[in-house]
Amino acid sequence: MANKSVWTSSAARRSTLKDVAELSGVSPMTVSNVINGRVKGYNVETRDRVLRAVTQMNYRPDIAARSLRTDRRNAVGMLVVHDDNAFLSDPYIYTLLDGLCAGLNQHNLSMVLQGLSASKIADATLVRQRHSDALCILMSGPFSTESHIAESLLSLGQPVVLFQQNLANIPNDVCILRQDDYEGGRALCEHLIERGARRIVAVMPRPEWPAMKARLEGIREKIASLGHVAELNVIVSIDETPAATQGALSGYMNDGGLFDSVIAGNDQMAIAIYRMLKSRGIQIPADVRLTGFNGFDLLNYFEAKLTTMRSPAFQLGMLGALHLVRRLESGRFDARLSILPVEFVPGETT
């Protein structure tokens, strides 16, 4: 009868730890220990009885109350600092977030995601209210340690993982994870020059992502190392959309600009350029060689096999989760900087 009354009275409200303890005939402390995996000292029959009561009562731990007791949220904040509100449509961003989520899930941690422009950082919920135990940041433009953004974020007293940044001096309790975009740009340029490229155009989006800047530096270094056998012109598109990308290159062509090769900032920009050039009767790669960057699965739906560099965005997200878990457990990062290699993927467009 006592068990039935507990079930009946709790049916219209959220079950509590005390309800589960009463139903299973043990103390609330025993229930807490079993739920949290601290089962040493309890026999199998007691553990099973508690777990059956948890299922029967549909009990869910009160995370807010637990946070007050432990000062842990069991969550990681993810800030995507970008002027485009539709940031989740970007293949690189959602692939990196997918990897981060997968890594956090393995350790029963959740992710609190917020996307906003740099001017709104100080008002971000993740900054004004503590919803997480650590922060991950992916942002367009460089992360300057002298900026108000850095001041706002580093003053929170939380460990920080910066994705795709390149800092000479890494602040305390900060870990930088990035891919080798410099080498990626260098390798693409080398490949094009080996194929006979002499007039190379790079079409890059605004705002300037640190990764795009690193790729350009790699391209320029390769051209310089070969005695400037090829020339490079950089065209800036107002964004990464097909219309903006095609408009930027079309404007260059209409002004008499000549080129035999195009390095696009990413694969979706390369696809837009491919279609624009084909519409003008320009054959790829016979007339113009074309490369992209990132090598995500979306290329499986494209009519031609694009020459590109495969980015380890998913692995980068997984690595970010691993570094943060170890930091939260040990009190320090295992490494302050990790750089993952990119992979050259030859295709039909060069």
C-alpha positions as CSV (number, residue, x, y, z in Angstrom):
1,M,0.0,0.0,0.0
2,A,2.8,2.4,0.9
3,N,4.5,1.9,-2.5
4,K,1.2,2.5,-4.3
5,S,0.6,5.7,-2.4
6,V,4.0,7.0,-3.4
7,W,3.3,6.2,-7.0
8,T,-0.1,7.8,-7.0
9,S,1.0,11.0,-5.3
10,S,4.0,11.5,-7.5
11,A,2.2,10.8,-10.8
12,A,1.1,14.4,-11.2
13,R,4.5,15.8,-10.3
14,R,8.1,15.2,-11.0
15,S,9.5,12.2,-9.1
16,T,12.2,13.0,-6.5
17,L,15.1,11.1,-5.1
18,K,13.1,10.7,-1.9
19,D,10.2,9.1,-3.8
20,V,12.6,6.5,-5.4
21,A,14.1,5.8,-2.0
22,E,10.7,5.1,-0.4
23,L,9.6,2.9,-3.3
24,S,12.8,0.8,-3.2
25,G,13.0,0.7,0.6
26,V,16.5,2.3,0.9
27,S,17.9,5.7,1.9
28,P,18.1,8.6,-0.6
29,M,21.9,8.4,-0.2
30,T,21.8,4.8,-1.5
31,V,19.7,5.9,-4.5
32,S,22.1,8.7,-5.3
33,N,25.1,6.4,-5.1
34,V,23.6,3.8,-7.4
35,I,22.4,6.4,-10.0
36,N,25.8,8.0,-10.1
37,G,27.7,4.7,-10.4
38,R,29.1,4.6,-6.9
39,V,27.9,1.0,-6.3
40,K,30.8,-0.4,-4.3
41,G,29.4,-1.8,-1.1
42,Y,25.9,-2.5,-2.4
43,N,24.8,-6.0,-3.4
44,V,23.2,-6.8,-6.7
45,E,19.7,-7.2,-5.3
46,T,19.9,-3.6,-3.8
47,R,21.2,-2.1,-7.0
48,D,18.5,-3.8,-9.1
49,R,15.8,-2.8,-6.7
50,V,16.9,0.9,-6.9
51,L,17.1,0.8,-10.7
52,R,13.7,-0.8,-11.1
53,A,12.3,2.0,-8.9
54,V,14.0,4.6,-11.0
55,T,12.4,3.1,-14.1
56,Q,9.0,2.8,-12.5
57,M,9.0,6.3,-11.2
58,N,10.4,7.7,-14.4
59,Y,12.9,9.5,-12.2
60,R,15.2,12.1,-13.8
61,P,18.0,13.8,-11.7
62,D,17.5,17.5,-11.1
63,I,20.6,18.9,-12.9
64,A,20.0,22.5,-11.6
65,A,19.9,21.3,-8.0
66,R,23.0,19.1,-8.6
67,S,24.8,22.1,-10.0
68,L,24.2,24.1,-6.9
69,R,25.7,21.4,-4.8
70,T,28.7,20.6,-7.0
71,D,29.3,23.8,-8.9
72,R,29.4,21.6,-12.1
73,R,27.0,22.0,-15.0
74,N,28.2,18.9,-16.9
75,A,27.9,21.0,-20.0
76,V,30.3,22.7,-22.4
77,G,29.5,26.0,-24.1
78,M,30.1,26.5,-27.8
79,L,30.2,30.0,-29.2
80,V,30.2,30.4,-33.0
81,V,31.1,34.1,-33.6
82,H,30.0,34.9,-37.1
83,D,27.9,37.7,-38.7
84,D,25.8,35.2,-40.6
85,N,22.7,34.1,-38.6
86,A,22.4,30.9,-40.7
87,F,25.8,29.6,-39.4
88,L,24.5,26.0,-39.1
89,S,24.2,25.8,-42.9
90,D,28.0,26.0,-43.2
91,P,29.3,22.5,-43.8
92,Y,32.6,23.1,-41.9
93,I,30.8,24.5,-38.8
94,Y,28.2,21.7,-38.6
95,T,30.8,19.0,-39.2
96,L,33.0,20.4,-36.4
97,L,30.0,20.7,-34.1
98,D,29.0,17.1,-34.9
99,G,32.4,15.9,-33.8
100,L,32.3,18.0,-30.6
101,C,28.9,16.6,-29.7
102,A,29.9,13.0,-30.4
103,G,33.0,13.4,-28.1
104,L,31.0,15.1,-25.3
105,N,28.3,12.4,-25.5
106,Q,30.9,9.7,-24.8
107,H,31.5,11.4,-21.4
108,N,27.9,12.3,-20.6
109,L,28.4,16.0,-21.2
110,S,26.0,18.2,-23.0
111,M,26.7,21.2,-25.3
112,V,25.2,24.6,-25.0
113,L,25.3,26.3,-28.4
114,Q,25.1,30.0,-29.3
115,G,25.8,31.8,-32.5
116,L,26.2,35.5,-32.7
117,S,28.2,38.4,-34.1
118,A,31.4,39.7,-32.5
119,S,29.7,42.9,-31.4
120,K,27.2,41.0,-29.2
121,I,29.8,38.8,-27.3
122,A,29.4,40.8,-24.1
123,D,25.7,40.2,-24.1
124,A,25.9,36.5,-24.9
125,T,24.0,34.2,-22.5
126,L,27.1,32.0,-22.2
127,V,29.1,35.0,-21.0
128,R,26.6,36.7,-18.8
129,Q,25.3,33.5,-17.1
130,R,27.3,30.5,-16.3
131,H,25.7,27.6,-18.1
132,S,28.8,25.6,-18.7
133,D,32.0,24.3,-17.2
134,A,34.2,25.2,-20.2
135,L,33.9,27.1,-23.5
136,C,34.7,26.3,-27.1
137,I,35.0,29.2,-29.6
138,L,35.0,29.2,-33.4
139,M,35.1,32.7,-34.8
140,S,35.6,34.5,-38.1
141,G,38.5,36.9,-37.9
142,P,41.5,36.6,-35.5
143,F,41.2,36.1,-31.8
144,S,43.2,39.0,-30.5
145,T,44.2,38.7,-26.8
146,E,44.0,42.5,-26.6
147,S,40.4,42.7,-27.9
148,H,37.2,43.2,-25.8
149,I,36.1,39.7,-27.0
150,A,39.1,38.1,-25.4
151,E,38.7,40.2,-22.3
152,S,35.0,39.1,-22.0
153,L,35.7,35.4,-22.5
154,L,38.9,34.9,-20.6
155,S,37.6,36.8,-17.6
156,L,35.0,34.0,-17.0
157,G,37.6,31.8,-15.3
158,Q,36.6,28.8,-17.5
159,P,39.0,26.7,-19.6
160,V,38.7,27.7,-23.3
161,V,39.3,25.7,-26.5
162,L,39.9,28.0,-29.5
163,F,39.2,26.3,-32.9
164,Q,41.0,27.4,-36.0
165,Q,43.1,30.2,-34.5
166,N,46.8,31.0,-34.7
167,L,48.2,32.8,-31.7
168,A,51.9,33.5,-31.0
169,N,51.2,33.7,-27.2
170,I,48.5,31.4,-25.9
171,P,46.8,32.7,-22.8
172,N,46.6,30.7,-19.6
173,D,44.0,27.9,-19.5
174,V,43.5,28.1,-23.3
175,C,44.0,25.3,-25.8
176,I,44.2,25.9,-29.6
177,L,43.1,23.2,-32.0
178,R,43.4,23.8,-35.7
179,Q,44.0,22.0,-39.0
180,D,47.1,22.7,-41.2
181,D,45.5,25.1,-43.6
182,Y,48.8,26.6,-44.5
183,E,50.1,23.3,-45.8
184,G,46.8,22.7,-47.5
185,G,47.0,25.9,-49.5
186,R,50.7,25.2,-50.3
187,A,49.9,21.6,-51.5
188,L,47.0,22.8,-53.7
189,C,49.2,25.5,-55.3
190,E,52.0,23.0,-55.9
191,H,49.6,20.6,-57.6
192,L,48.3,23.3,-59.9
193,I,51.7,24.5,-60.9
194,E,52.8,20.9,-61.6
195,R,49.7,20.8,-63.9
196,G,50.9,23.9,-65.8
197,A,49.1,26.7,-63.9
198,R,50.7,30.1,-64.4
199,R,47.9,32.6,-63.7
200,I,46.2,31.5,-60.4
201,V,43.1,33.2,-59.0
202,A,42.1,32.6,-55.3
203,V,38.4,33.4,-54.6
204,M,38.1,34.0,-50.8
205,P,35.1,35.1,-48.8
206,R,34.6,38.0,-46.5
207,P,34.9,38.1,-43.5
208,E,38.5,36.7,-43.4
209,W,38.6,33.4,-41.5
210,P,42.0,32.7,-40.0
211,A,42.0,29.4,-42.0
212,M,41.5,31.2,-45.3
213,K,44.4,33.5,-44.4
214,A,46.6,30.6,-43.6
215,R,45.8,28.9,-47.0
216,L,46.7,32.1,-48.8
217,E,50.0,32.3,-47.0
218,G,50.7,28.7,-48.0
219,I,49.9,29.5,-51.7
220,R,52.1,32.6,-51.7
221,E,55.0,30.7,-50.0
222,K,54.9,28.0,-52.7
223,I,54.9,30.5,-55.5
224,A,57.8,32.3,-53.9
225,S,59.8,29.1,-53.4
226,L,59.5,28.3,-57.1
227,G,60.9,31.6,-58.2
228,H,57.5,33.1,-59.0
229,V,56.9,31.0,-62.0
230,A,53.2,31.7,-61.4
231,E,51.3,34.8,-60.3
232,L,48.5,35.0,-57.8
233,N,45.5,37.4,-57.8
234,V,43.1,37.3,-54.8
235,I,39.4,38.1,-55.4
236,V,37.2,38.8,-52.4
237,S,33.6,37.7,-52.4
238,I,31.2,39.5,-50.0
239,D,30.2,36.0,-48.7
240,E,30.3,32.3,-49.5
241,T,26.9,32.1,-51.3
242,P,26.8,31.0,-55.0
243,A,25.6,34.3,-56.2
244,A,28.3,36.3,-54.4
245,T,31.0,33.9,-55.4
246,Q,30.0,33.8,-59.1
247,G,29.6,37.6,-59.1
248,A,33.1,38.2,-57.7
249,L,34.8,36.1,-60.4
250,S,32.5,37.3,-63.2
251,G,33.4,40.9,-62.3
252,Y,37.1,40.0,-62.5
253,M,36.6,38.4,-65.9
254,N,34.5,41.3,-67.2
255,D,37.3,43.6,-66.3
256,G,39.7,41.6,-68.5
257,G,41.3,39.5,-65.8
258,L,43.1,36.4,-67.1
259,F,43.6,33.1,-65.3
260,D,44.1,29.5,-66.0
261,S,43.4,28.1,-62.5
262,V,41.1,28.9,-59.6
263,I,41.6,28.0,-55.9
264,A,38.2,28.5,-54.2
265,G,37.9,29.2,-50.5
266,N,35.9,26.0,-49.9
267,D,34.0,23.3,-51.9
268,Q,30.7,25.1,-52.1
269,M,32.4,28.1,-53.6
270,A,34.2,25.9,-56.0
271,I,30.9,24.3,-57.1
272,A,29.4,27.7,-57.8
273,I,32.5,28.7,-59.9
274,Y,32.4,25.4,-61.8
275,R,28.8,26.0,-62.9
276,M,29.4,29.7,-63.8
277,L,32.4,28.8,-65.9
278,K,30.6,26.0,-67.6
279,S,27.7,28.3,-68.4
280,R,30.2,30.6,-70.3
281,G,31.5,27.7,-72.3
282,I,34.7,27.3,-70.4
283,Q,35.9,23.7,-70.0
284,I,37.3,22.3,-66.8
285,P,40.1,21.3,-66.6
286,A,41.0,21.9,-70.3
287,D,40.6,25.7,-70.1
288,V,40.7,26.3,-66.3
289,R,41.8,24.1,-63.5
290,L,39.7,24.4,-60.3
291,T,40.2,23.3,-56.7
292,G,38.1,23.5,-53.5
293,F,38.7,22.9,-49.9
294,N,37.2,20.7,-47.1
295,G,36.2,17.5,-48.9
296,F,33.0,16.9,-47.1
297,D,30.3,14.4,-48.1
298,L,28.3,17.0,-50.0
299,L,30.7,16.4,-52.9
300,N,29.2,13.0,-53.5
301,Y,26.2,14.8,-55.0
302,F,28.3,17.0,-57.4
303,E,28.5,16.1,-61.1
304,A,32.3,16.2,-61.2
305,K,34.9,14.8,-58.8
306,L,36.4,18.0,-57.4
307,T,40.1,18.3,-56.6
308,T,40.2,19.4,-53.0
309,M,41.8,19.1,-49.5
310,R,39.9,17.0,-47.0
311,S,39.5,18.8,-43.6
312,P,39.5,16.9,-40.4
313,A,36.7,19.0,-39.0
314,F,34.9,16.1,-37.3
315,Q,38.1,14.9,-35.7
316,L,38.9,18.4,-34.6
317,G,35.6,18.5,-32.7
318,M,36.2,15.1,-31.2
319,L,39.7,16.2,-30.1
320,G,38.2,19.4,-28.5
321,A,35.9,17.3,-26.4
322,L,38.7,15.0,-25.3
323,H,41.0,17.9,-24.3
324,L,38.2,19.5,-22.3
325,V,37.3,16.3,-20.5
326,R,40.9,15.8,-19.5
327,R,41.2,19.4,-18.5
328,L,38.1,19.2,-16.3
329,E,39.4,16.0,-14.7
330,S,43.0,17.0,-14.1
331,G,42.9,20.8,-13.8
332,R,45.1,21.5,-16.8
333,F,45.2,20.9,-20.6
334,D,47.4,18.0,-21.9
335,A,48.6,20.3,-24.7
336,R,48.2,24.0,-25.4
337,L,48.3,23.5,-29.2
338,S,47.4,20.7,-31.6
339,I,47.4,20.8,-35.4
340,L,45.8,18.1,-37.4
341,P,46.9,17.4,-41.0
342,V,44.7,17.9,-44.1
343,E,44.6,15.4,-46.9
344,F,45.0,16.1,-50.6
345,V,42.1,14.6,-52.7
346,P,42.8,14.6,-56.5
347,G,39.9,14.9,-58.8
348,E,38.7,15.5,-62.3
349,T,38.8,19.3,-62.2
350,T,42.6,19.8,-62.4
